[in-house]
Each structure stands twice: as C-alpha cells, then as structure tokens.
Amino acid sequence: TTGVWQTGTQQKAFVYNESGSVGSVGSVRSQVAFIESTASVDVLTRLNGVEVKMPPSSIAILDLDSGEVTFNSGVIADSALSYARDDISEPVAAVSDWAAWREVSIDGFSEYTLHGAWPLEQSAVTGGLTEYMYYTTNFTVAKDTDATNLTITTDHANGFVVFVDGSAVGEVDDHSHSEGTLALSLELGSLAAGQHTLTALSETLGFNNLIGRWGGSTTAKAKGVTGDVLLTTRTTDGGATVVNLTDGEGSNLWAMRPGLGGEARGLADPASSSSFEGWDSDAAAYEGMPCTWFRASF
C-alpha cells in the first residue's frame, strides 16, 4: 500500500543455472528460479525485474532468461479443472494371454553391481535415474533360530522388499510426507544354521521437496540404506544375538545394483520384451506377489 518494495520474510527464491556455478541473478545464462511464498495472503514479488503474483502458500517457477513464469502452483488452468478419468471395466486381455516374470536377486548383473564393506546411500549411486536399488549381503546363523528380525536404518518415504536365499519373506515401508532417519523392522521367521543371502530391494517413494522450509532440511535428501542393518536372532535354546551387518567387519561385504532386473532387460520395451525367454505363461500363479512384471499383447 505504500508503493515501496520491501524484503519479504515469508518469500524465498532458489536460483539454479545450467553451468552449476553460483553467481548473481542474471550473470549466467540458462537460469531458472523457484520462488516460494509461505504467506497466508496474496503477495506480489519481484525478482530480477520480473513481478510474480504469489497466491497463499504457493510456489512459482520463473525462467530468468525469458522472464516467463512457467508454473505457479496457485494458478490452476481451466484444462486441468476439466480433466476427467474414464474407467475401462472390460479386461484388455484374457488371463491366458498374460505372462509373468519375477525379480528375485541381482544374480547375472555383475556389470551393474558395486561392491563395498557397507551399503551406500541410494541416490548417490542411482543419480536419481531410477527409484530402485538392490542391496545384498551374506550372513551366517550359528544355530537354528525360532525367530529372526531385520531392522534397516533408512529415511522417511522409502520401502523395501526383502528376500532370504532368493525367496521373498516380506515387505516394509514408510509413506510419511517427511524426511529424516528412521528404522524399519521386519520379521524374517525361522532360519536354519549356516550361511544365508539377504537381498533387499529398496524403492524411494519420493523426496521431500522442501528446502529449509516447513520442516525441510538444507542437506542432501537420503534414500535406501542410510545406517545400520541389524539382524536379531532368537535360537531354540532361548538365546538372542544381535549382529550389525554394516559394521564393515568379517565377510559381510555388500553388493549394490541400481535399477530393476526388468529395467536392465528392457522388459518395458516391446521388442526386448517379446524376445525375453524368462516369461512364465502361468501368470495367475504370480498374483499378489511383489516385484513381478506382467506382459500381455492386445
């Protein structure tokens, strides 16, 4: 109302540029700015001479080369409001026309595999190019167990499908819209004495896109295994043992491979999919099983 621009306390701009260098706005070409407003009222902001109207609690994307606002979360286009979803109730293919293949391990993908004394944080390996990464290691059980518990240190919004000796034993996940370390636990059941192979397929369920606002940190967002992996065994004689599989000691070496086996085999591509010899025509037997690819022609 005064006609004088003021530095806002509820607005921030995050500026990114093509070269990756940090400089003043306008000093490097191919720049884009994410403007954020946490105000509860409409606010008129100005960045690099471009005025942007920000509705309450909104984010806008500003192309600093052209001065164009390419997106504003508080402005919904008429085309989006008229969107409708059609329900197709008829099956696209008969059950007998479907084939299935199930992800079980990282065997056969040594060219995609990293090895280390402990598991690496997922996004540092995948570079954000896939939501999935396999972790696998060996462990030894000294005596037959009545119960075995696996606890994985990870971050919010992450899930795991766990296999022991190639067989799926369960799934555990967190769907909270947050960030920060937490532990996910899963019962593996009884195990016979001897060496076993543990494989955990990690899936990131999204990153918290807030940076330094509304509880969002200013550090890198972590996914996958981010800390200890603990194996707690309870034996038939009543004893209990806790083993840290990420202590970097003994034979607990880890293998990691970004992506799914089906992605590496190109199963989403019709040409690669049709030539793949691993399909099982009894697709109905895989109903409800995790980590399964299905294929049909129609």
C-alpha positions in Angstrom: 0.0 0.0 0.0 3.0 2.3 0.5 4.3 1.8 -3.1 7.7 0.8 -1.7 9.2 -2.6 -2.3 10.2 -4.4 0.9 12.3 -7.5 1.5 9.8 -10.3 2.4 10.2 -12.5 5.4 7.9 -15.2 4.0 9.3 -15.5 0.5 12.4 -17.2 -0.8 13.9 -17.7 -4.3 16.2 -20.7 -5.1 18.1 -19.9 -8.3 19.6 -22.7 -10.5 21.8 -22.3 -13.6 23.0 -24.5 -16.4 26.7 -24.3 -15.6 26.2 -25.2 -11.9 28.2 -22.1 -10.7 26.8 -19.7 -8.2 26.5 -16.1 -9.2 24.3 -13.1 -9.0 20.9 -13.3 -10.8 21.4 -12.5 -14.5 25.2 -13.2 -14.5 24.9 -16.7 -16.0 22.6 -17.7 -18.8 20.0 -20.5 -18.6 18.9 -19.7 -15.2 15.6 -20.7 -13.5 14.2 -19.6 -10.1 11.9 -21.4 -7.8 10.0 -18.7 -5.8 8.3 -19.8 -2.6 5.8 -17.9 -0.5 4.6 -19.1 2.9 2.3 -16.1 3.4 -1.4 -16.7 4.0 -2.4 -13.9 1.6 -1.7 -12.9 -2.0 1.8 -11.4 -2.3 3.4 -9.6 -5.3 7.0 -10.5 -5.5 9.7 -9.1 -7.8 12.9 -11.0 -8.9 15.4 -9.7 -11.5 12.8 -7.1 -12.5 10.0 -9.6 -13.1 6.9 -9.3 -11.0 5.2 -12.5 -9.9 1.9 -12.7 -8.1 2.0 -15.4 -5.4 -1.2 -16.9 -4.0 -1.2 -18.1 -0.4 1.3 -20.9 0.3 2.4 -21.3 -3.4 5.5 -21.9 -5.5 6.3 -20.4 -8.9 8.9 -21.3 -11.4 10.4 -18.3 -13.2 12.6 -18.6 -16.4 15.1 -15.9 -15.8 16.2 -15.9 -19.4 12.8 -15.0 -20.8 11.2 -13.6 -17.7 8.3 -16.1 -18.2 6.5 -17.7 -15.3 6.3 -21.3 -16.5 4.4 -22.7 -13.5 2.5 -21.4 -10.5 1.1 -23.9 -8.0 -1.6 -21.4 -7.0 -3.0 -21.0 -10.5 -4.9 -23.9 -11.9 -5.6 -24.0 -15.7 -9.1 -24.5 -17.0 -7.9 -27.5 -18.9 -6.8 -29.2 -15.6 -10.2 -28.4 -14.0 -12.0 -30.1 -16.9 -9.9 -33.3 -16.6 -11.9 -36.5 -16.4 -10.8 -40.1 -15.9 -12.6 -42.8 -17.8 -13.0 -46.2 -16.1 -12.5 -49.1 -18.5 -14.1 -52.1 -16.9 -13.5 -54.6 -19.6 -10.2 -56.5 -19.4 -7.6 -55.6 -22.1 -6.5 -59.2 -22.4 -7.7 -62.6 -21.3 -5.9 -64.2 -18.3 -4.5 -66.9 -20.5 -2.8 -64.2 -22.6 -0.7 -62.8 -19.7 2.9 -63.9 -18.9 4.9 -63.1 -15.7 8.5 -62.8 -14.6 9.6 -62.1 -11.0 12.5 -60.1 -9.7 14.4 -62.3 -7.3 18.0 -61.2 -6.9 20.9 -59.4 -8.5 22.5 -62.5 -9.9 23.6 -62.2 -13.6 24.0 -58.4 -13.4 27.7 -58.1 -12.3 28.3 -55.4 -14.8 25.8 -53.2 -13.0 27.0 -54.1 -9.5 29.1 -52.2 -6.9 30.8 -53.8 -4.0 31.8 -52.5 -0.6 32.3 -53.1 3.1 28.9 -51.4 3.8 25.9 -50.3 1.8 25.9 -46.9 0.1 23.1 -44.3 0.2 20.8 -45.0 -2.7 20.6 -41.7 -4.5 24.4 -41.3 -4.5 24.5 -44.5 -6.6 21.4 -44.1 -8.8 21.8 -40.3 -9.5 18.0 -40.1 -9.4 17.7 -42.1 -12.7 15.7 -44.9 -11.1 13.6 -45.3 -7.9 15.0 -48.8 -7.2 18.3 -50.3 -5.9 19.2 -53.8 -4.8 21.3 -54.4 -1.7 22.6 -57.9 -1.0 25.0 -59.5 1.6 25.7 -62.8 3.2 25.3 -63.6 6.8 25.8 -66.7 9.0 23.5 -68.2 11.6 25.3 -70.3 14.2 22.3 -72.2 15.4 18.8 -72.8 14.2 16.5 -69.9 15.0 13.0 -69.7 16.2 12.7 -66.1 15.1 14.7 -63.6 13.2 14.2 -59.8 13.0 15.7 -57.4 10.4 16.0 -53.7 11.2 17.0 -51.3 8.4 18.0 -47.7 9.0 16.6 -45.6 6.2 14.8 -42.3 5.6 11.1 -41.4 5.5 9.2 -42.4 2.4 11.2 -45.5 1.5 10.2 -49.1 1.1 12.0 -52.5 1.0 11.1 -55.9 -0.4 13.3 -58.4 1.4 14.5 -61.8 0.1 16.4 -64.5 2.0 18.1 -67.1 -0.2 16.1 -65.8 -3.2 12.7 -66.2 -1.6 10.6 -63.2 -0.7 10.0 -63.0 3.1 8.2 -59.7 3.4 7.9 -56.0 2.7 8.3 -53.0 5.0 7.8 -49.3 4.1 7.1 -45.8 5.3 4.8 -43.4 3.4 5.1 -40.3 5.6 5.5 -37.0 3.9 8.6 -36.0 5.8 12.3 -36.6 6.0 14.9 -37.8 8.5 16.3 -41.1 9.7 14.0 -43.9 11.0 14.3 -47.6 11.4 12.0 -50.2 9.6 11.7 -53.7 11.1 10.6 -56.9 9.5 10.2 -60.5 10.9 12.1 -63.0 8.7 10.8 -66.1 10.5 12.9 -69.1 11.5 16.3 -69.9 9.8 18.4 -73.0 9.7 22.0 -72.8 10.9 24.5 -71.9 8.2 25.1 -69.2 5.7 22.3 -67.2 4.1 22.0 -64.5 1.5 20.0 -61.4 2.3 18.7 -59.2 -0.5 16.7 -56.0 0.0 15.1 -54.2 -3.0 14.8 -50.5 -2.0 12.3 -48.2 -3.5 12.3 -44.5 -2.9 8.7 -43.2 -2.5 9.6 -39.6 -3.2 11.8 -36.9 -1.9 10.7 -34.1 0.4 10.9 -31.1 -2.0 11.1 -28.5 0.8 14.4 -26.9 1.4 14.8 -25.2 4.7 11.1 -24.5 5.0 8.1 -26.2 6.7 10.5 -28.7 8.4 12.6 -29.4 5.3 16.3 -29.6 5.8 19.0 -27.9 3.7 21.1 -31.0 3.4 21.1 -33.7 0.8 18.0 -35.9 0.8 18.9 -39.5 1.7 17.3 -42.8 0.5 17.8 -46.5 0.7 20.0 -47.9 3.5 21.4 -44.9 5.4 22.7 -46.5 8.5 22.9 -49.8 10.4 21.3 -53.0 9.2 20.7 -55.2 12.3 19.9 -58.9 12.4 18.4 -60.1 15.7 18.2 -63.9 16.0 16.5 -65.9 18.7 17.5 -69.5 19.0 15.6 -72.6 20.1 17.5 -72.6 23.4 16.3 -69.1 24.3 19.5 -67.2 23.3 19.4 -64.0 21.4 22.1 -62.4 19.2 22.2 -59.0 17.5 24.6 -58.7 14.5 25.3 -55.4 12.7 25.6 -56.3 9.0 27.0 -52.9 8.2 30.0 -52.8 10.6 32.5 -53.4 7.8 33.9 -56.4 9.5 34.2 -60.1 8.7 32.7 -61.4 5.5 29.7 -59.1 5.4 30.5 -57.5 2.1 27.7 -55.7 0.3 26.8 -55.7 -3.4 24.6 -53.0 -4.8 22.9 -52.5 -8.2 20.7 -49.6 -9.2 17.5 -50.3 -11.1 15.3 -53.4 -11.5 16.3 -56.5 -13.3 13.4 -55.9 -15.6 14.7 -52.4 -16.4 18.1 -53.8 -17.3 16.5 -56.5 -19.5 14.3 -53.8 -21.2 11.0 -55.5 -20.4 9.1 -52.3 -20.8 10.2 -52.2 -24.5 8.0 -54.3 -26.8 10.9 -55.6 -28.9 13.1 -56.6 -25.9 10.1 -58.0 -24.0 9.0 -60.2 -26.8 12.5 -61.8 -27.2 12.9 -62.4 -23.4 12.9 -66.1 -22.6 12.2 -65.8 -18.9 8.4 -65.2 -19.1 6.2 -67.8 -17.4 2.8 -68.3 -19.2 1.2 -69.2 -15.9 0.7 -65.5 -14.9 -2.1 -66.3 -12.5 0.4 -68.1 -10.2 2.1 -64.7 -9.6 -1.0 -62.8 -8.5 -0.3 -60.8 -5.3 3.5 -61.4 -5.5 5.7 -58.4 -5.1 8.4 -57.4 -7.7 6.6 -59.1 -10.6 6.5 -58.0 -14.2 3.4 -58.9 -16.3 3.1 -58.8 -20.0 0.2 -59.1 -22.5 -0.5 -58.2 -26.1 -3.8 -56.6 -27.0 
